[in-house]
């Protein structure tokens, strides 16, 4: 399975149950799906979002594979503000 190292680490229970499944780290979760989609191989999978599956024409095999259901990624957009030259939250 291919994904970002943090995403792979958040699915340890899955790897424990599927001992034959190996992990391959890539730059980000979407890259894992892109990698698998471009190499038509039935024995590979990516761990990523539904959006990544849609963008790269991936087939969702299983959902909810994370160890902690309350864990999710938060993204913030930060840009340099006018005036004092410091960053500000948007």
N, C-alpha and C positions, 0 to 999 in steps of 0.2 A: 504494500500500500504506500502511496506517495502523498506527502503533505508537508506542511511547515512543521518543524520540530516541536513546537509548542502544541499544535493540534494532535500530533502523534502521541505526545506525552499525556494528553487529556483522554486518550482512548486505551489506556493500559489494560483495562479489564477485557476489552475485545481481543487484544493480542494474547492475553493469558488464556482465553478460551480457544483461540484459533492459533495454536502454536506453530502451525505451518505458514502463517502469514508473516512475511518480512516487512520491514519498514524502510522506506527510502525518503530521505529529507530533500525537500526542494525549497526554493525561495519563498513561496507563499502557498496557501491552500489552493487557490485557483490554478496555480502552475501545476499542482499535482493532477488535477483533472485534465488540464491541457496536455500534459505529458502522456497520460493514459489514452486520451481520445485520439491523439496523433499516431499512436502505435497500437493498431488493432490487435490486441492480445487479450484473450478471455481470462487470463490468469493475473491481470493487473487491476488495481483499483486506486482511486484517489479519495481522500477525505477532505471534503470542502462543503460549501454552501449549495443550496438549491440553485441559486443564481449562477454559480460557476458551472453547474451541470447544464443549465440552460444555454449559457453562452458558448460552451465547448461541446454541445450536443452529447453530453454524457447521460447514461442511464442510472437513475438512483436505485441502488440495490438494497439499502437499509438506512433507516433514519434513527436518530436518538442513540448513537453509539458512544457518546461522551460519558465519562465516568460520573461527573457531577452535573446533573440536569440544570442546576442554578448558575452554572458557569457560562458566561458568554463574553464575547469580545466587544469592547467599546471603542469607537473611533471618534476622534476630535479633529476638527479642522482649525488650524491656528494660522493666522496671517499677521503680518506686521501692520500695526495700526498707525494712524496719522498722528502727528504731534510729537510726543516724547520719544518716538522711535522704538518703543517697546512692543512686545507681542500682546495681543489681546484675545480673549476668548470670544468665539462666535457662537 
